[in-house]
């Protein structure tokens, strides 16, 4: 098992920083290359790494546009993935792949896309709001004059680890092999450059001309004239997902009316759990199909092939079964696990906006949702595959008309469906609307600490001898 260079890998790869109840994400545009270079050189030692514990944290990620603004030549940018270089909204075909159409079209985004491009994102975590405000003020003072703020996304920590629809989130996270001695899991190369992946290959890593690294920040050579810039870095996918909480629970209520026309709240919660695949506490339907069970709130030790092959407990098209099918895909359980492990992502999202209780209504609509973030070493094979082939695919695992009931790109006319296997006759929820809409997004690169030092020297003009 490979030993990870934890002190060079930014801590977001390994931690949600869960002990920090407060966090904000600062989206930046670079306005002064030399100035931002000096800021990065000073910032690098204070970045939180995999060796830094779970206290207050600070991380940095950059877009392809940002790397270009720092002086990275096109020859170096060409060593990054096409998806990263094009950007999340940089090509029409990518919007179709991700389902970013109609109400989620990039033309209406609050940030990202052509109208409000982003160069960098600063991720700040603190134990409380007062500490967060102090840390944010210090960061603003440090990058003043070198960067312009595009947006600051404040976040909230909802009770019991729940997201705005009311369900516990972040339970099914892959374990990264090599984090600690003897710890098995998904191979590190699925998430971090410089290590073997689930194909037993070390992915091709972004590189830079050796002539740009006069100070020797990037010690690993990938060729006589190139240095490994990507080592210990990862791609960070960020999407601001607005959740229609009122619409979601109104839909569940409409499908749960008794013969007298009254809404049965318990039946509505059960239907919502069928859509998710877990009860609000987090208990998996596979293990507790008939009722919520707090004792199973953290349980992620289950499979589908033997325990629930027909989806009678956890519907085949439910959110958690689509985004992590485990052993349920053809041709069989063993092959399915191998394939699924090649499409895993590490999720690090946080909610934003005030909570709204199930079945509640508000006279003045407020923004709320999930600032989705995930880490992967191959955007196309991991994040985009999950979104396109599993979440948005109507033919997923033998289905023929359904999409993910939570995050799927349902038809704009509210014509979505969701199938619930039952005996003797299945049940189908029809005329589903889209409950999650994209309000911003971008592909970032999360460099190793040495990479941040290199970028600082490059941008400030000290990387290359005069």
C-alpha positions as CSV (number, residue, x, y, z in Angstrom):
1,X,0.0,0.0,0.0
2,X,1.3,3.4,-1.0
3,X,2.2,6.0,1.7
4,X,0.5,9.3,1.0
5,X,2.3,12.6,1.3
6,X,-0.3,14.0,3.7
7,X,1.7,17.2,4.4
8,X,1.5,18.2,0.8
9,X,-2.1,17.2,0.1
10,X,-4.8,19.8,1.0
11,X,-6.9,18.6,3.8
12,X,-10.2,18.8,2.0
13,X,-9.4,15.5,0.3
14,X,-9.6,13.7,3.6
15,X,-11.9,15.8,5.7
16,X,-15.3,17.5,5.7
17,X,-13.9,19.6,8.6
18,X,-17.0,18.5,10.4
19,X,-15.9,20.1,13.8
20,X,-16.3,23.5,12.1
21,X,-20.0,24.5,12.2
22,X,-19.2,27.6,10.1
23,X,-17.7,27.9,6.6
24,X,-17.7,30.2,3.6
25,X,-16.4,29.9,0.1
26,X,-14.9,33.0,-1.5
27,X,-15.0,33.1,-5.4
28,X,-12.3,35.3,-6.8
29,X,-11.1,36.9,-10.0
30,X,-7.4,37.6,-10.3
31,X,-6.8,41.3,-11.1
32,X,-3.0,41.6,-10.4
33,X,-0.8,38.7,-11.3
34,X,2.3,39.8,-9.4
35,X,0.2,40.8,-6.4
36,X,-1.6,37.4,-6.3
37,X,1.7,35.7,-6.7
38,X,3.0,37.3,-3.5
39,X,-0.3,36.4,-1.8
40,X,0.0,32.7,-2.8
41,X,3.6,32.5,-1.6
42,X,2.5,33.8,1.8
43,X,-0.6,31.7,1.8
44,X,1.0,28.3,1.1
45,X,2.4,27.6,4.6
46,X,-1.0,28.3,6.2
47,X,-3.0,25.9,4.0
48,X,-4.6,23.0,5.9
49,X,-3.2,19.7,4.8
50,X,-4.0,16.0,5.4
51,X,-1.6,16.1,8.3
52,X,-3.3,19.1,9.9
53,X,-6.2,17.6,11.8
54,X,-9.8,18.7,11.8
55,X,-9.7,22.2,13.4
56,X,-10.1,25.6,11.6
57,X,-9.1,25.1,8.0
58,X,-8.1,27.0,4.9
59,X,-7.9,25.6,1.4
60,X,-7.4,27.0,-2.1
61,X,-8.5,25.8,-5.6
62,X,-8.1,27.4,-9.0
63,X,-9.8,27.1,-12.4
64,X,-8.1,26.8,-15.8
65,X,-8.8,30.5,-16.3
66,X,-7.1,31.2,-13.0
67,X,-4.0,29.1,-13.8
68,X,-3.8,30.9,-17.1
69,X,-4.0,34.3,-15.3
70,X,-1.1,33.2,-13.1
71,X,1.1,32.7,-16.1
72,X,0.8,29.0,-16.7
73,X,1.5,28.5,-20.4
74,X,-0.9,26.9,-22.8
75,X,1.5,23.9,-23.2
76,X,1.1,23.2,-19.5
77,X,-2.6,23.7,-19.5
78,X,-2.9,21.2,-22.3
79,X,-1.7,18.5,-19.8
80,X,-4.8,18.9,-17.8
81,X,-8.1,17.1,-18.7
82,X,-10.3,18.5,-21.5
83,X,-13.2,18.8,-19.1
84,X,-11.2,21.0,-16.7
85,X,-9.8,23.2,-19.5
86,X,-13.2,23.7,-21.1
87,X,-14.9,24.4,-17.8
88,X,-18.2,23.2,-16.5
89,X,-20.1,25.7,-18.7
90,X,-17.6,26.1,-21.5
91,X,-19.2,23.8,-24.0
92,X,-22.8,23.2,-25.0
93,X,-22.3,19.4,-25.0
94,X,-21.2,19.5,-21.4
95,X,-24.4,21.3,-20.3
96,X,-26.4,18.5,-22.0
97,X,-24.2,15.8,-20.3
98,X,-24.8,17.3,-16.9
99,X,-28.5,18.2,-17.4
100,X,-27.7,22.0,-17.2
101,X,-30.6,23.0,-19.4
102,X,-33.8,24.9,-19.1
103,X,-34.0,26.3,-15.6
104,X,-30.4,25.2,-14.9
105,X,-28.9,26.6,-18.0
106,X,-25.6,28.4,-17.4
107,X,-27.0,31.6,-18.9
108,X,-28.9,32.1,-15.6
109,X,-26.1,31.2,-13.2
110,X,-25.2,33.5,-10.3
111,X,-21.5,32.8,-10.9
112,X,-19.4,30.8,-13.2
113,X,-20.1,30.6,-16.9
114,X,-19.2,33.4,-19.3
115,X,-21.0,36.2,-17.5
116,X,-19.3,35.8,-14.1
117,X,-16.1,33.7,-14.6
118,X,-14.1,32.6,-11.6
119,X,-10.4,32.2,-11.3
120,X,-10.0,30.9,-7.7
121,X,-11.9,29.8,-4.7
122,X,-10.8,30.2,-1.1
123,X,-12.4,27.7,1.3
124,X,-12.6,29.0,4.9
125,X,-13.8,26.9,7.9
126,X,-14.1,27.9,11.5
127,X,-15.8,26.6,14.7
128,X,-18.3,29.5,14.9
129,X,-19.6,32.5,13.0
130,X,-17.5,35.0,14.9
131,X,-14.3,33.1,14.3
132,X,-15.3,32.7,10.6
133,X,-15.8,36.5,10.3
134,X,-12.3,37.1,11.7
135,X,-10.7,34.6,9.4
136,X,-12.5,36.0,6.4
137,X,-11.4,39.6,7.2
138,X,-7.8,38.4,7.5
139,X,-8.0,36.7,4.1
140,X,-9.6,39.7,2.5
141,X,-6.8,41.9,3.8
142,X,-4.2,39.5,2.4
143,X,-5.6,39.3,-1.1
144,X,-6.7,43.0,-1.3
145,X,-5.7,44.6,-4.5
146,X,-4.7,41.3,-6.1
147,X,-8.2,39.7,-6.4
148,X,-11.8,40.9,-6.8
149,X,-14.6,39.0,-5.1
150,X,-17.1,37.6,-7.5
151,X,-19.3,36.1,-4.7
152,X,-19.1,34.8,-1.1
153,X,-21.2,31.8,-0.4
154,X,-22.1,31.5,3.2
155,X,-23.1,28.1,4.5
156,X,-25.2,26.7,7.3
157,X,-24.9,23.6,9.4
158,X,-28.4,22.0,9.7
159,X,-29.2,19.8,12.7
160,X,-28.4,16.1,12.6
161,X,-26.2,16.4,9.5
162,X,-29.3,16.9,7.3
163,X,-29.7,18.7,4.0
164,X,-32.6,20.9,3.2
165,X,-35.0,18.2,2.1
166,X,-34.7,16.8,5.6
167,X,-32.4,13.8,5.1
168,X,-29.1,13.0,6.8
169,X,-26.3,13.5,4.2
170,X,-22.7,12.5,3.8
171,X,-23.0,8.9,5.1
172,X,-21.7,6.9,2.1
173,X,-18.2,8.2,1.7
174,X,-15.4,6.1,0.2
175,X,-12.4,5.3,2.4
176,X,-9.2,6.3,0.8
177,X,-6.5,3.6,1.0
178,X,-3.2,4.7,2.5
179,X,-4.6,7.4,4.8
180,X,-3.5,5.3,7.7
181,X,-1.4,2.1,8.0
182,X,-3.5,-1.0,7.3
183,X,-6.6,1.0,6.2
184,X,-8.1,-0.6,3.1
185,X,-10.4,1.3,0.7
186,X,-10.6,2.9,-2.7
187,X,-7.1,3.4,-4.2
188,X,-5.8,6.9,-3.7
189,X,-5.2,7.5,-7.4
190,X,-9.0,7.8,-7.9
191,X,-8.8,11.0,-6.0
192,X,-5.2,12.3,-5.9
193,X,-2.6,12.5,-8.6
194,X,0.7,10.6,-8.1
195,X,-0.8,7.3,-6.9
196,X,-2.2,4.1,-8.4
197,X,-5.9,4.1,-9.2
198,X,-8.5,1.3,-9.3
199,X,-7.0,0.2,-12.7
200,X,-3.6,-0.2,-11.0
201,X,-2.3,2.6,-13.0
202,X,-0.9,6.0,-12.0
203,X,-2.9,8.6,-13.9
204,X,-1.1,11.0,-16.2
205,X,-0.5,14.1,-14.1
206,X,-0.5,17.8,-15.2
207,X,3.0,19.0,-15.8
208,X,4.9,22.2,-16.4
209,X,8.1,23.0,-18.2
210,X,11.1,22.5,-15.9
211,X,12.4,25.9,-16.9
212,X,9.5,27.6,-15.0
213,X,10.5,26.0,-11.7
214,X,13.9,27.6,-11.0
215,X,13.3,27.4,-7.3
216,X,12.7,23.6,-7.4
217,X,9.2,23.6,-5.8
218,X,8.2,20.7,-7.9
219,X,10.8,18.1,-7.2
220,X,9.4,15.2,-9.2
221,X,10.4,15.1,-12.9
222,X,8.1,13.5,-15.4
223,X,10.5,14.0,-18.3
224,X,13.8,15.6,-18.9
225,X,12.2,19.0,-19.5
226,X,9.0,18.7,-17.4
227,X,8.1,18.7,-13.7
228,X,5.0,17.0,-12.1
229,X,2.7,19.9,-11.1
230,X,-0.3,17.7,-10.5
231,X,1.2,15.4,-7.8
232,X,-0.8,15.5,-4.6
233,X,-3.5,17.6,-6.3
234,X,-7.1,16.7,-7.2
235,X,-9.9,18.0,-9.4
236,X,-12.6,19.8,-7.3
237,X,-16.1,19.9,-8.8
238,X,-18.3,22.7,-7.4
239,X,-22.0,23.2,-8.1
240,X,-24.4,25.5,-6.4
241,X,-27.6,23.5,-6.2
242,X,-30.8,25.3,-5.3
243,X,-33.4,23.0,-3.6
244,X,-37.1,23.5,-4.0
245,X,-38.0,22.2,-0.6
246,X,-41.6,23.4,-0.7
247,X,-42.1,21.8,-4.2
248,X,-40.6,18.5,-3.1
249,X,-42.8,18.1,-0.1
250,X,-45.9,19.4,-1.9
251,X,-45.3,16.6,-4.4
252,X,-44.9,14.0,-1.7
253,X,-48.1,15.3,0.0
254,X,-50.0,15.2,-3.3
255,X,-49.2,11.5,-3.7
256,X,-50.1,10.7,-0.1
257,X,-53.8,11.8,0.2
258,X,-56.3,9.5,1.7
259,X,-59.7,8.6,0.2
260,X,-61.1,11.7,2.0
261,X,-58.5,14.0,0.4
262,X,-56.5,14.5,3.6
263,X,-52.7,14.3,3.4
264,X,-51.2,11.5,5.4
265,X,-47.8,12.9,6.6
266,X,-46.4,9.5,7.5
267,X,-47.1,8.2,4.0
268,X,-45.5,11.3,2.5
269,X,-42.3,10.8,4.5
270,X,-42.3,7.2,3.4
271,X,-42.5,8.2,-0.3
272,X,-39.8,10.7,0.2
273,X,-37.6,8.0,1.8
274,X,-38.3,5.8,-1.2
275,X,-37.0,8.6,-3.5
276,X,-33.9,9.0,-1.4
277,X,-33.2,5.4,-0.4
278,X,-32.8,6.3,3.3
279,X,-35.1,7.6,6.0
280,X,-34.6,11.1,7.4
281,X,-32.3,9.8,10.1
282,X,-30.1,8.2,7.5
283,X,-31.2,4.7,8.2
284,X,-31.1,2.7,4.9
285,X,-34.3,1.3,3.5
286,X,-32.5,-2.0,2.7
287,X,-32.1,-2.6,6.5
288,X,-35.3,-0.9,7.7
289,X,-37.9,-0.9,4.9
290,X,-41.0,-0.1,7.0
291,X,-39.9,2.6,9.5
292,X,-37.2,5.0,10.4
293,X,-34.7,3.6,12.9
294,X,-32.3,5.9,14.7
295,X,-30.1,3.0,15.6
296,X,-29.2,2.7,11.9
297,X,-28.6,6.4,11.3
298,X,-24.9,5.9,10.4
299,X,-25.3,2.4,8.8
300,X,-23.6,2.1,5.4
301,X,-22.8,-1.7,5.6
302,X,-25.2,-3.1,3.1
303,X,-25.5,-4.4,-0.5
304,X,-28.3,-4.9,-2.9
305,X,-27.8,-8.1,-4.9
306,X,-28.9,-10.5,-2.2
307,X,-30.6,-8.2,0.3
308,X,-32.9,-6.3,-2.1
309,X,-32.4,-7.4,-5.7
310,X,-35.8,-6.2,-7.0
311,X,-35.8,-2.9,-5.2
312,X,-38.8,-3.8,-3.0
313,X,-37.1,-2.1,0.0
314,X,-34.9,0.5,-1.8
315,X,-36.2,1.3,-5.3
316,X,-33.7,0.7,-8.1
317,X,-34.2,4.3,-9.2
318,X,-33.7,5.9,-5.8
319,X,-31.1,8.6,-5.3
320,X,-28.6,6.6,-3.2
321,X,-28.9,3.5,-5.4
322,X,-28.3,5.4,-8.6
323,X,-25.3,7.4,-7.3
324,X,-23.7,4.3,-5.7
325,X,-25.2,1.1,-7.1
326,X,-22.8,-1.1,-5.1
327,X,-23.1,-4.7,-6.2
328,X,-26.4,-4.4,-8.1
329,X,-25.3,-3.9,-11.7
330,X,-24.9,-6.5,-14.4
331,X,-23.3,-8.9,-15.0
332,X,-23.0,-9.8,-11.3
333,X,-22.1,-8.5,-7.8
334,X,-18.3,-9.0,-8.0
335,X,-18.1,-7.3,-11.3
336,X,-20.4,-4.5,-10.2
337,X,-18.3,-3.6,-7.2
338,X,-15.2,-3.4,-9.3
339,X,-16.9,-1.1,-11.8
340,X,-18.6,1.0,-9.2
341,X,-15.3,1.6,-7.4
342,X,-14.0,3.2,-10.6
343,X,-16.7,5.9,-10.4
344,X,-16.6,6.9,-6.7
345,X,-16.2,10.5,-5.6
346,X,-15.4,12.1,-2.3
347,X,-18.2,14.6,-1.4
348,X,-17.5,17.7,0.7
349,X,-20.6,19.9,0.2
350,X,-22.3,22.2,2.6
351,X,-25.8,23.6,2.8
352,X,-26.7,27.3,2.4
353,X,-29.8,29.3,3.2
354,X,-32.4,29.1,6.0
355,X,-34.1,25.7,6.7
356,X,-37.7,25.1,5.8
357,X,-39.6,22.3,7.5
358,X,-41.4,19.6,5.5
359,X,-44.9,20.7,4.4
360,X,-44.2,24.3,5.5
361,X,-44.8,27.2,3.1
362,X,-43.3,30.7,3.0
363,X,-44.8,33.9,1.6
364,X,-41.4,35.2,0.5
365,X,-39.2,32.7,-1.3
366,X,-35.7,32.4,0.1
367,X,-32.6,30.9,-1.5
368,X,-31.5,27.5,0.0
369,X,-29.7,24.6,-1.3
370,X,-26.4,22.6,-1.3
371,X,-23.0,24.0,-2.3
372,X,-22.1,20.6,-3.8
373,X,-18.4,19.8,-3.9
374,X,-16.6,16.6,-4.8
375,X,-13.1,15.5,-5.4
376,X,-11.9,13.1,-8.1
377,X,-8.9,12.5,-10.3
378,X,-10.9,12.0,-13.5
379,X,-13.8,14.4,-14.0
380,X,-15.3,12.5,-17.0
381,X,-15.0,9.0,-15.5
382,X,-16.2,9.9,-12.0
383,X,-18.4,13.0,-11.5
384,X,-19.7,13.3,-15.1
385,X,-20.3,9.6,-15.4
386,X,-22.4,9.5,-12.2
387,X,-24.4,12.6,-13.3
388,X,-25.0,11.5,-16.9
389,X,-25.0,7.7,-16.9
390,X,-26.6,7.0,-13.5
391,X,-28.6,10.1,-12.3
392,X,-30.0,11.4,-15.6
393,X,-30.2,8.1,-17.5
394,X,-33.8,6.9,-18.0
395,X,-32.5,3.4,-18.8
396,X,-30.5,3.0,-15.6
397,X,-30.3,-0.6,-14.4
398,X,-33.3,-1.9,-16.4
399,X,-35.5,1.2,-16.0
400,X,-36.9,2.9,-19.1
401,X,-38.5,6.2,-18.1
402,X,-37.2,7.4,-14.7
403,X,-34.5,9.8,-13.7
404,X,-33.0,10.4,-10.3
405,X,-36.1,11.8,-8.4
406,X,-33.9,14.3,-6.4
407,X,-31.2,15.6,-8.7
408,X,-32.3,14.3,-12.1
409,X,-33.0,16.8,-15.0
410,X,-36.7,16.2,-15.2
411,X,-38.6,17.5,-18.2
412,X,-39.4,21.2,-18.0
413,X,-43.1,20.5,-18.2
414,X,-43.1,18.5,-15.0
415,X,-43.3,15.1,-16.8
416,X,-40.9,13.1,-14.6
417,X,-41.7,9.7,-13.2
418,X,-40.4,7.5,-10.4
419,X,-41.1,3.8,-10.1
420,X,-41.6,2.1,-6.7
421,X,-41.5,-1.7,-7.0
422,X,-44.3,-3.3,-4.9
423,X,-46.1,-6.6,-4.7
424,X,-48.4,-7.4,-6.5
425,X,-48.3,-4.2,-8.6
426,X,-45.6,-1.5,-8.8
427,X,-46.5,2.1,-8.0
428,X,-45.5,5.1,-10.2
429,X,-45.2,8.7,-9.2
430,X,-45.9,10.8,-12.2
431,X,-45.7,14.5,-13.3
432,X,-42.6,15.1,-11.1
433,X,-40.9,18.5,-11.5
434,X,-37.2,19.3,-11.1
435,X,-36.5,19.8,-7.4
436,X,-32.9,20.8,-7.8
437,X,-31.6,23.5,-10.1
438,X,-28.1,24.6,-10.8
439,X,-27.3,28.3,-9.9
440,X,-23.5,28.2,-10.4
441,X,-20.6,25.9,-10.9
442,X,-17.1,25.3,-12.1
443,X,-14.3,22.7,-12.3
444,X,-11.3,23.6,-10.1
445,X,-7.9,22.1,-9.5
446,X,-6.9,21.7,-5.8
447,X,-3.1,21.8,-6.0
448,X,-0.6,20.3,-3.5
449,X,1.0,22.8,-1.2
450,X,4.2,22.6,-3.3
451,X,2.1,23.4,-6.3
452,X,0.7,26.5,-4.6
453,X,4.2,27.7,-3.8
454,X,5.2,27.1,-7.4
455,X,2.3,29.1,-8.7
456,X,3.1,32.0,-6.3
457,X,6.7,32.1,-7.5
458,X,5.5,31.9,-11.2
459,X,3.0,34.7,-10.8
460,X,5.3,37.0,-8.8
461,X,8.1,36.6,-11.3
462,X,10.5,34.9,-9.0
463,X,10.2,31.4,-10.5
464,X,12.3,32.1,-13.5
465,X,15.9,33.5,-13.3
466,X,16.1,37.0,-14.7
